[in-house]
Amino acid sequence: MRFVLVNGRTPWLKTFCMSCCEPIHAHYLREFSTGLPFCDHDCYAQYTERWIEKVRQSKRSAGFEDYR
């Protein structure tokens, strides 16, 4: 997990959190590799957990087994 904490700078275009869909204000997180905006660390963590779960489900449905 890599992200940038942005303080005191509102995005140029009206931007919404990728997790909760609330408008982004002057303080937010931006995911480093994709540039996706999040209103705080909690929303970033929720989005990441949901994304990981979707990947796991797609692997299971494709016939891959979880070797842990």
Secondary structure, 3 states (H helix, E strand, C coil): CCEEEECCCCCCCCCECCCCCCECCCCEEEECCCCCEECCHHHHHHHHHHHHHHHHHHHHHCCCCCCC
